[in-house]
Amino acid sequence: MSLLADIINLLSPLEIPIETGVFSNSPPDEYIVITPISDNLSLFADNKAQTVIEEARLSLFTKHNYQNVKKQITKLLFDADITITDRQYVGYENDTKYHHYAIDVMKEYEMEEL
């Protein structure tokens, strides 16, 4: 599994459209963009990576109040043992009329055989 796949599966019950990198279609009033941040091989044994730490940013864009969705996403992430490393209100985009809220996450996975 990967962090991106885990997040997409985890958030699917919210029925908010999710894309990776950029939202490619005409955006709805609420959507999420997942941006991979890092893919770190940090734990080694016998010169082979044992784990991989994946990090990503979830950017929630909404024309509504973001507070309820932020709480729902946070609970789902915590329940799935995904670590939240940062949460921040990025701002209101006057040109698009979206609130932008970002949640940075990370998860450690055992390294799969290459």
C-alpha positions in Angstrom: 0.0 0.0 0.0 1.0 3.6 -0.3 0.0 6.8 1.6 -1.8 8.2 -1.4 -3.9 5.0 -1.8 -4.6 4.8 1.9 -5.8 8.4 2.0 -8.0 8.1 -1.0 -9.6 4.9 0.4 -9.9 6.5 3.8 -11.6 9.7 2.7 -13.9 8.1 0.1 -16.9 7.9 2.5 -16.9 11.8 2.7 -17.9 11.8 -1.0 -15.6 14.7 -1.7 -13.8 14.5 -5.0 -10.1 13.8 -4.6 -7.2 14.1 -7.1 -3.5 14.0 -6.8 -1.3 17.0 -7.7 -3.9 19.2 -9.3 -7.7 19.2 -9.8 -8.0 18.5 -13.5 -11.7 19.0 -14.1 -14.1 21.9 -13.5 -13.9 22.1 -9.6 -17.0 21.5 -7.5 -17.8 23.7 -4.5 -15.6 21.3 -2.4 -12.7 19.1 -3.3 -9.4 17.7 -2.0 -6.0 17.7 -3.8 -3.3 15.4 -2.4 0.3 16.4 -3.0 3.1 14.0 -2.2 5.8 15.7 -0.1 8.5 13.0 0.5 9.2 9.3 0.3 12.0 8.7 2.8 14.1 5.6 3.3 15.4 6.3 6.8 15.8 3.0 8.7 18.5 0.6 7.4 19.8 -2.9 8.3 22.6 -4.5 6.2 22.6 -1.6 3.8 18.9 -2.2 2.9 16.0 0.1 3.8 13.6 -1.6 6.2 10.9 1.1 6.2 9.7 4.0 4.1 8.2 7.1 5.5 5.8 8.8 3.1 4.5 12.3 3.6 1.7 14.2 1.8 -0.3 17.4 2.0 -4.1 17.3 1.8 -5.4 20.6 0.5 -9.1 21.0 1.2 -10.7 23.6 -1.0 -14.3 24.7 -0.1 -16.7 27.5 -0.7 -18.4 26.6 2.6 -17.3 26.6 6.2 -14.3 24.2 6.4 -14.5 23.4 10.1 -16.7 20.3 10.0 -14.9 18.7 7.1 -11.5 19.5 8.8 -12.8 17.6 11.9 -14.1 14.7 9.9 -10.8 14.3 8.0 -8.7 14.6 11.2 -10.8 11.9 12.9 -10.5 9.5 9.9 -6.7 10.1 9.8 -6.2 9.5 13.5 -8.4 6.4 13.4 -6.2 5.0 10.6 -3.0 5.6 12.5 -1.9 8.3 10.0 0.2 11.0 11.7 -0.8 14.6 11.2 2.3 16.7 11.2 0.7 20.1 10.5 -2.7 21.7 10.0 -3.1 25.3 8.8 -5.6 27.6 7.2 -3.8 28.8 4.1 -6.3 31.5 3.3 -9.3 32.6 1.3 -8.8 32.9 -2.4 -10.6 36.0 -3.6 -10.4 35.1 -7.3 -11.9 31.6 -6.9 -13.9 32.2 -3.7 -12.4 29.0 -2.1 -11.2 28.6 1.5 -7.9 26.6 1.4 -7.1 24.4 4.4 -4.0 22.2 4.5 -3.3 19.0 6.5 0.2 17.5 6.3 0.4 13.8 7.1 3.0 11.0 7.3 3.0 7.3 7.7 5.7 4.6 8.1 5.4 1.5 6.0 7.6 -1.7 5.9 9.7 -1.7 2.8 8.5 -4.1 0.1 10.9 -6.2 -1.8 12.1 -4.5 -5.0 
